[in-house]
Amino acid sequence: MRIKIAAYRRISKARECPQPIWQNRFYDHIIRTRTEFDQTVEYIHQNPVEKGLVKIQADWMWSSAAWYANQTGPLEIDDVHLPLNPEDKI
């Protein structure tokens, strides 16, 4: 939260008008399990499809969806070792 406050102050000062820069409906959330990680990645990958920008997730060139689908794609993804059990803590 302190990062948001500091960023807000700097942005407001640069703009010279104190307006909200974050929408109230968003909040920080710590991903604790493999299930939460998978759900979050799926949500992010689905966003361009929902907005009608592409028909399938892997077609969005700025997405890691192609890599997650077949381990190749335009983005290089770091190898992350996650627990196999969906409910294990990350």
C-alpha positions as CSV (number, residue, x, y, z in Angstrom):
1,M,0.0,0.0,0.0
2,R,2.9,2.4,0.7
3,I,4.0,2.0,-2.9
4,K,0.6,3.1,-4.1
5,I,0.6,6.1,-1.8
6,A,4.0,7.3,-2.8
7,A,3.2,6.8,-6.5
8,Y,-0.1,8.7,-6.1
9,R,1.7,11.6,-4.5
10,R,4.4,11.8,-7.3
11,I,1.9,11.4,-10.1
12,S,-0.5,14.0,-8.6
13,K,2.3,16.5,-8.2
14,A,3.4,16.0,-11.8
15,R,-0.2,16.4,-13.1
16,E,-0.9,19.3,-10.8
17,C,-4.3,18.0,-10.1
18,P,-5.2,15.4,-7.4
19,Q,-7.4,12.8,-9.2
20,P,-7.7,9.2,-8.4
21,I,-5.4,7.0,-10.4
22,W,-6.6,3.6,-9.2
23,Q,-10.1,2.2,-9.4
24,N,-11.7,1.3,-6.1
25,R,-12.8,-2.2,-7.2
26,F,-9.2,-3.5,-7.5
27,Y,-7.1,-4.7,-4.6
28,D,-3.8,-6.4,-3.9
29,H,-3.9,-10.1,-3.3
30,I,-1.1,-12.5,-2.4
31,I,-1.2,-15.7,-4.4
32,R,-0.7,-18.5,-1.9
33,T,-1.5,-21.8,-3.7
34,R,-1.0,-23.4,-7.1
35,T,-4.8,-23.2,-7.6
36,E,-4.8,-19.4,-7.1
37,F,-1.7,-19.1,-9.4
38,D,-3.4,-21.1,-12.2
39,Q,-6.7,-19.2,-11.8
40,T,-4.9,-15.8,-12.0
41,V,-2.9,-16.8,-15.0
42,E,-6.1,-18.0,-16.8
43,Y,-7.9,-14.8,-15.9
44,I,-5.0,-12.7,-17.3
45,H,-4.8,-14.8,-20.5
46,Q,-8.6,-14.5,-21.0
47,N,-8.7,-10.7,-20.9
48,P,-7.8,-10.0,-24.5
49,V,-10.4,-12.6,-25.6
50,E,-13.1,-11.1,-23.5
51,K,-12.3,-7.6,-25.0
52,G,-12.6,-9.0,-28.5
53,L,-9.0,-8.3,-29.4
54,V,-8.3,-12.0,-30.3
55,K,-10.3,-15.1,-30.7
56,I,-8.0,-17.4,-28.7
57,Q,-5.6,-16.5,-25.8
58,A,-2.4,-17.6,-27.6
59,D,-3.0,-15.1,-30.4
60,W,-2.4,-12.1,-28.2
61,M,1.2,-11.3,-28.9
62,W,1.9,-9.7,-25.5
63,S,0.6,-12.7,-23.6
64,S,2.3,-15.7,-22.1
65,A,-0.7,-17.9,-23.2
66,A,1.1,-19.5,-26.1
67,W,4.1,-20.4,-23.9
68,Y,1.8,-22.0,-21.3
69,A,0.0,-23.9,-24.0
70,N,3.0,-25.5,-25.6
71,Q,6.2,-24.0,-24.0
72,T,6.9,-21.8,-27.0
73,G,5.8,-18.3,-28.0
74,P,7.0,-14.7,-28.6
75,L,7.6,-14.1,-24.9
76,E,10.4,-15.8,-22.9
77,I,9.0,-17.1,-19.7
78,D,11.1,-17.8,-16.6
79,D,11.0,-21.4,-15.5
80,V,9.0,-21.4,-12.2
81,H,8.8,-24.6,-10.1
82,L,5.4,-24.7,-8.5
83,P,4.0,-27.5,-6.3
84,L,2.1,-30.2,-8.1
85,N,-0.6,-30.4,-5.5
86,P,-3.1,-27.5,-6.2
87,E,-3.6,-26.7,-2.5
88,D,0.0,-26.7,-1.5
89,K,1.4,-23.3,-0.5
90,I,3.7,-21.6,-3.0
